[in-house]
Amino acid sequence: MKRLLLTGSALALVGLGGFLVITRPAHVDPTAVAALTGDATRGENLFWLGGCAACHAAEKAEGDALKVLSGGKAFVTQFGTFRAPNISSDPDHGIGTWTNAQFADALLHGTSPDNQHFYPAFPYASYTRASLQEAVDLRAYMATLPASNTPNMPHDVGFPFNQRWLLGGWKLLFMSDAPVVTGTLNEQETQGRHMVEGLGHCSECHTPRNPLGGLDKSAWLSGAPNPDGKGRIPNITPAKLDWSESDIADYLKTGFTPEFDSAGGSMVEVVTNLSHLSDEERLAIAAYLKRVPPIAN
């Protein structure tokens, strides 16, 4: 019996060690980042596509206040309450001292500068589909935004979800940079896929999740419970969203539906962000949504 216990303990340690190696935080190639120059103009467009202000600006911020990324918003989930961090250019409380490589690590791999896994309340599982150049461009723009000395607030997450090393397993199961909608897409549809599945992170709200919080890709964009408990995030596959491409694009610009109803809830913030994009980009999003497999729900 003692020998069996020793053997079992040894195997468990070996297994744990293998798990920690396989699921260790990932990093970008620093030499590849060093070869890139960020473009703040392109980065501004990516800032609005990514919805950075929707989570990291102060509650009810409008206009230029949306560019003060002081953090603090609370996001209540079944795993605990997460609070958006300060990602302003402040060197002490924000990300002012981060390098391009550290920023890309966070955006594309969910890895912090101190080599920890970020919680996926930060939607890096979608952002991972962005390019390294896009990460550097976004960093260039965010470096131009105002600094805020607002201290970060801690998350309220209990055991075992407060064990960040376990998030490596979550990433292994649910994080991939592969496209979800495949097949033959034209140039416009491909552009829309890159935006929607990547920095636009539409699936983070519109796709249901499994008990571990991973997206159910078999029900892609078919609607999901509203995280705040009020109503349901709608199905935006062609089975339910029967608007024309121009109707969809107009809605993303103005917030008005073809029936002259208006966007409500968190979609108001989404429209505010996407209204900064070009008409061509909004049409690309609409073209992609028309290619999503229809799911009656």
Summary of the structure (lengths in Angstrom):
residues: 297
radius of gyration: 20.3
end to end distance: 54.3
largest distance: 74.4
contacts: 888
relative contact order: 0.13
helix: 44%
strand: 6%
